Amino acid sequence: MSGGALEDTQRTIERVARVRHQRVVSESEPTLLLLKDNSTEMNLATEFPDERLKLLFVCAHPAIDPTMHTPLMLQTVLGLDAARIAGAFLISAKTMGQRLVRAKTKIRDAGIQFEIPDKGELPGRLEAVLEAIYAAFGIGWDDMAGTDQRGRDLTEEAIWLARVLLELIPDEPEARGLLALMLYCDARRAARRGPDREYIALSEQDPKLWSFPLIDEAEQQLGAAFKYGRPGRFQLEAAGQRAAQSRATSSEGSSRIVNPPSCSLVSA
């Protein structure tokens, strides 16, 4: 690809990202106004690499019912409606809508004061943010069972948020584990559906359709995460995806076998 073509592609990607972000802000405006009404003076100088990421941490306020952190983030920050959120929690859209309304009512009535957390407060809110990003990826992944472009957009959004999260907290191994997990899954996107959109199990997929640049990046992130010696859920799930993927490539006799990161947990 020529330098000019590469610049044109980058500009297109940036335009799409701006349009998507403006849509999210527009759809989230009512709840964001509620947060603003109940906010104390915010420290706007706090350095966040992405506005959506900042709002995720704001919505992870410890005074909010932890069971509503993820649904509230998905609706407020990513602009998902109650029906799509409900599918991830295996409940009806009506029930999820009622829960969201009750959560926002409690926020208003309790006068919960929202503020952008200092960097020292981020670890206490990180788990909720990771869960929300992964839930967004999962919803997008399920949408891709058909031809809904919203699913593709949402998985890309989740991966993007995981990348910018690492800019903010590069020494959090679970953030790296989450990114690795999503990259392993996304690398196989082109192979998981047949010509008629039928599901193809991992063991039956054609590895030649996988994105090995994404797999290489996932390997790097997972290896870097395990070096911290603090294994967690997302690191272990990523390691599980990696192990299953290696078995599939081995059974196919592929010449491109994934090499394990330098980590004893992966080799188990």
N, C-alpha and C positions, 0 to 999 in steps of 0.2 A: 504494500500500500504506500503511495507517495506521501510526502510530508503534507501537501495540501489536502489530500483526501483524508488523511488522519485528523487534521485540524477540523475539517468539515464534520467528520463523524463525532469528534469531541464536542463541537458546538451543538450538534443535534441532541446528543445525550444531555447536555446541560440545559437545553431548552425544554426537553421532556421532563427533566427533574424539576425545573421551576414551575411548569404547568401543574405537575402532580402535587407539588408542595402547596401551591395556591388553592388547589381543590381541597386539600386536606384542611387548610386553615379556614376556608369558607364553610365547609361542612361542620367544622368543630367550633365555630364561633360562639354559639349559645353557651356551651360548657366552658369555653375559655373565658367568656365574660363573667361567668359564675366564679371561676377561680380568681379572676382579677378583683371582683367585688369583695371577696373574702381574703384578699392578700394584704400582708404588711408590706412595708417598703422592700422591694426586691433588690438584691445585689446584682444589677445588670452587668457589672464588670466581670462577673464570673465567666471564665472562658469555657464555652461549650462549642465544639466544632460544628454542631448542627442544631438548628432551632427545635426540631422534633425530638432530638435526644434530650435536650434540656426539659422539654415538657413531659417526657416520660419520667424523669426523675422528680419533677414537681408533683406528678400524679401518684407517685409512690410514697406519698406522705404517710407517716406511721399512724396517724389518727384515723385514716380511712380503713374500713374493714379489709383485711388482706385478701379475702376471697373476691373482692371487687376491684383490686388493683388492675389485674389484666383486662377485664372487660372495659373498665373505665379508660384505660390507655388505648385500647383498640378503637373505641368510639371517638374519644376526644382527640387523640393525636394522629391516628391513622384514618379516621373518617369512615370506619366500617359501621354498617347498620346493625340493629339488634339481631336480625335474621342470620346474618353471616357469623356473628359472634356466637350466637346460640348453638350453631352447628358444631363448634369446637368444644362446647361443654355438654353436648348431647341433651339439650333441653329445648323446649319450644321457644320460638321467637317472642311470643307473648310473655312468657315467664322471664326471659332475659330482659325484655323491655321494661317490665315492672321492676326488676331488680336494679336496673340502671337508674330509673326514676327515683326509687327509694334511696339509692346511694347519693344522688345529687341533692335530694331533699335534706338528707342528714348533713351533708356538707354545708348547705345553706343555713339550716336551723341551728347547727352546732357552732356556726361561725368559725369553722376550721380555717386557720390562717396559713395560706400557702406562701411559700417563699422558695427561691432557688437555693438548694442546699450547697453549703461549702464543700470543698473537695474532701474534707475529713468525714463528711456525712454520707458520701457516695457509697462506701462499702455496705452500709446498713440498708440501702435502697437497691443495691445492685441485683439481688436475686429477683425482685419483682420486675425490674426492667428486662432482665434476661428472659424471664418467663413470657413477658409480653411480646418481645421480639420473636421468640420461638413460636408462640401461638400465631402470630401474624404469618410466619413462614408456613406453618402447618395449614392454615386456612387457605393460603394461596396455592399450596401443593395439592390440596383436595380439589380446588377449583379447576386445576389443570387436568382433571380427569376428563374434562370435555374440551371445548375450544374457547373458553372464557378468557379473554386477554387480561381481565382483572386479576386472575390468579398469577399470571406471569409478572404483572406489575407488582403485586404484593410480595412475591418471593424476592424479587429484586430489591424492593424497599427494605425488607428484613435484612438481607445480606448487606445492603448499604449501611443500615443503622448499626449492624455489628461491626463493620469496618470503622465507622467514625467513633464508636464506643471504645475501640482499641486505641484510637488517637487520644482519647480522654484518660483512659486508665490502662496503659499498656502492660502493667505488671499484674493484671488479674487473670490467672490461668483459665478460669471458667468462661471469661469473655472470649478467649482464644478457642476454648473447647467448643463453644456454641458456634462460632464462625466456621470451625473445621467441620462440625456436624452438618451444617447447612450446605457447605461447599461439596462435601461428599455426596449428599443427596442430589444437589442441583447438577452435579457433573453427569449424572445418569439420566437427566431429564429426557433427552432425545431418544433414549432406548426403552423407556418404561411404558410406552404405548405403541401398539401396532397400527397398521394402516387404517383400521376401522375403529381406532381409539380404544381397543381392548387392552386390558392390563397385562403386562408382561413381567413375570416374576424375575427377581434379580438373577437367579440361577439360569434363566433362559434368555437373558439379554445378550445382545451382541456388543462386546466391549469396544469394538471399533467405533461405536456410536458415542462412547463416553467422551467427556471433555477432560483430557489428561492435564492441561494447564490448571484447571480447577482442582483436580486431584492432587497435583503437585503442591498447590497453595495450601490445601487442606492438610497435607502431610507436614508441611513446614509449621503450620499453626499448631497442630496437635503435638508435634515434637517439642516445640517451644513451650507449650503449656505444661507438659509433663516434667520439664526441667525444673519447674518450681517446687515439685514434690508435694503439691497440694491437690490431689485428684478429687474430682467432683462429678456430679451427674452428667454434665454436658461433655466433659472429657471422656468419660466412660462410654457414653452413647456414641460419640464419634469413633472411639476405638472399636466398638462393636460394628459400626458401619464399615470401617476399614477392613476388619477381619472378614466380614461377609463378602466384601468386594474382592479381597485377595483370593478367597476360595473360588469365587466365580471365575476370575481370570485364570486361575490355575486349572480349573476343570475344562476351560475353553482352550487351554494350551496357548494362551496369548503370549506373544513375545514381550509384551509390556506388563510385567508383573510389578505391583506396587511394593516398594521396599519399605519395611517398617521403620518408624522413627526410633531413635535411640532411647527406648523406654521399656522397662521390664513389664509394665502393665499391659502394653500392647501385645507382647509376645505370649501372654498367658492364654 
